[in-house]
Amino acid sequence: MNIQDCEAGSSYACKYRTITWLDAQGSAANAPRLEPGQTTDLQPGVYESIGVIQTRDLDRGLVRVLDTNSNCSHTVSINDIWDIDTIEWQT
């Protein structure tokens, strides 16, 4: 499925990649708030995961996804998403 084929009012998920802060296990982490002289074990790196598409801006070529593992939102280029599919919500 292509991002342009997604219909308003329907739910979709996708695989995506972004550059973000990673912990030692390679999991996404919140950006650290450091004081001068402080260090962190977090490192920037490429993170790939699955996320729920929250919003899309086709004019700017951007998609906001909610990561299913970390529950963090990431804004990524439509060039960095793939395997788009519909979501069937279970209650």
SEBA-90208 format. One record per residue (C-alpha): residue number from 1; x, y, z; residue in three letters. Coordinates in nm, 3 decimals. Layout:
  num        u        v        w  residu
  NUM        X        Y        Z     ALA
...
This chain:
  num        u        v        w  residu
    1    0.000    0.000    0.000     MET
    2    0.117    0.352   -0.077     ASN
    3    0.079    0.645    0.169     ILE
    4   -0.126    0.832   -0.093     GLN
    5   -0.379    0.543   -0.087     ASP
    6   -0.455    0.585    0.287     CYS
    7   -0.810    0.708    0.345     GLU
    8   -0.904    0.969    0.605     ALA
    9   -1.084    0.812    0.901     GLY
   10   -0.911    0.473    0.867     SER
   11   -0.621    0.350    1.081     SER
   12   -0.287    0.242    0.939     TYR
   13    0.048    0.115    1.065     ALA
   14    0.385    0.100    0.896     CYS
   15    0.747    0.006    0.943     LYS
   16    0.970    0.311    0.964     TYR
   17    1.321    0.435    1.034     ARG
   18    1.445    0.748    1.205     THR
   19    1.755    0.884    1.374     ILE
   20    1.700    0.919    1.747     THR
   21    1.866    0.858    2.084     TRP
   22    1.934    0.489    2.148     LEU
   23    2.019    0.306    2.469     ASP
   24    2.285    0.033    2.492     ALA
   25    2.036   -0.227    2.361     GLN
   26    1.951   -0.014    2.054     GLY
   27    1.604    0.081    2.182     SER
   28    1.468    0.432    2.135     ALA
   29    1.505    0.652    2.441     ALA
   30    1.393    1.003    2.532     ASN
   31    1.646    1.275    2.457     ALA
   32    1.852    1.341    2.766     PRO
   33    1.839    1.675    2.945     ARG
   34    2.197    1.727    3.051     LEU
   35    2.356    1.992    3.265     GLU
   36    2.695    2.128    3.158     PRO
   37    2.959    1.864    3.224     GLY
   38    2.711    1.575    3.247     GLN
   39    2.745    1.272    3.020     THR
   40    2.502    1.008    2.901     THR
   41    2.520    0.648    2.784     ASP
   42    2.268    0.727    2.510     LEU
   43    2.395    0.760    2.155     GLN
   44    2.224    0.888    1.839     PRO
   45    2.159    0.617    1.583     GLY
   46    1.922    0.471    1.327     VAL
   47    1.611    0.317    1.484     TYR
   48    1.370    0.093    1.291     GLU
   49    1.035   -0.016    1.429     SER
   50    0.661   -0.043    1.365     ILE
   51    0.430    0.249    1.436     GLY
   52    0.072    0.364    1.403     VAL
   53    0.034    0.649    1.154     ILE
   54   -0.108    0.946    1.346     GLN
   55   -0.097    1.221    1.084     THR
   56    0.039    1.272    0.736     ARG
   57    0.138    1.582    0.546     ASP
   58    0.168    1.482    0.183     LEU
   59    0.255    1.838    0.075     ASP
   60    0.567    1.832    0.293     ARG
   61    0.625    1.456    0.259     GLY
   62    0.608    1.389    0.634     LEU
   63    0.431    1.132    0.850     VAL
   64    0.396    1.125    1.231     ARG
   65    0.405    0.771    1.370     VAL
   66    0.345    0.646    1.724     LEU
   67    0.602    0.376    1.796     ASP
   68    0.442    0.053    1.921     THR
   69    0.744   -0.034    2.140     ASN
   70    0.841    0.294    2.307     SER
   71    0.507    0.480    2.278     ASN
   72    0.704    0.782    2.146     CYS
   73    0.599    0.979    1.839     SER
   74    0.841    1.038    1.554     HIS
   75    0.801    1.259    1.249     THR
   76    0.964    1.093    0.950     VAL
   77    0.989    1.141    0.576     SER
   78    0.749    0.935    0.364     ILE
   79    1.069    0.795    0.208     ASN
   80    1.148    0.632    0.545     ASP
   81    0.825    0.432    0.580     ILE
   82    0.725    0.103    0.418     TRP
   83    0.490   -0.196    0.461     ASP
   84    0.186    0.024    0.520     ILE
   85   -0.121   -0.178    0.620     ASP
   86   -0.462   -0.122    0.776     THR
   87   -0.516   -0.167    1.149     ILE
   88   -0.798   -0.369    1.293     GLU
   89   -0.849   -0.247    1.652     TRP
   90   -0.941   -0.513    1.909     GLN
   91   -1.128   -0.426    2.229     THR
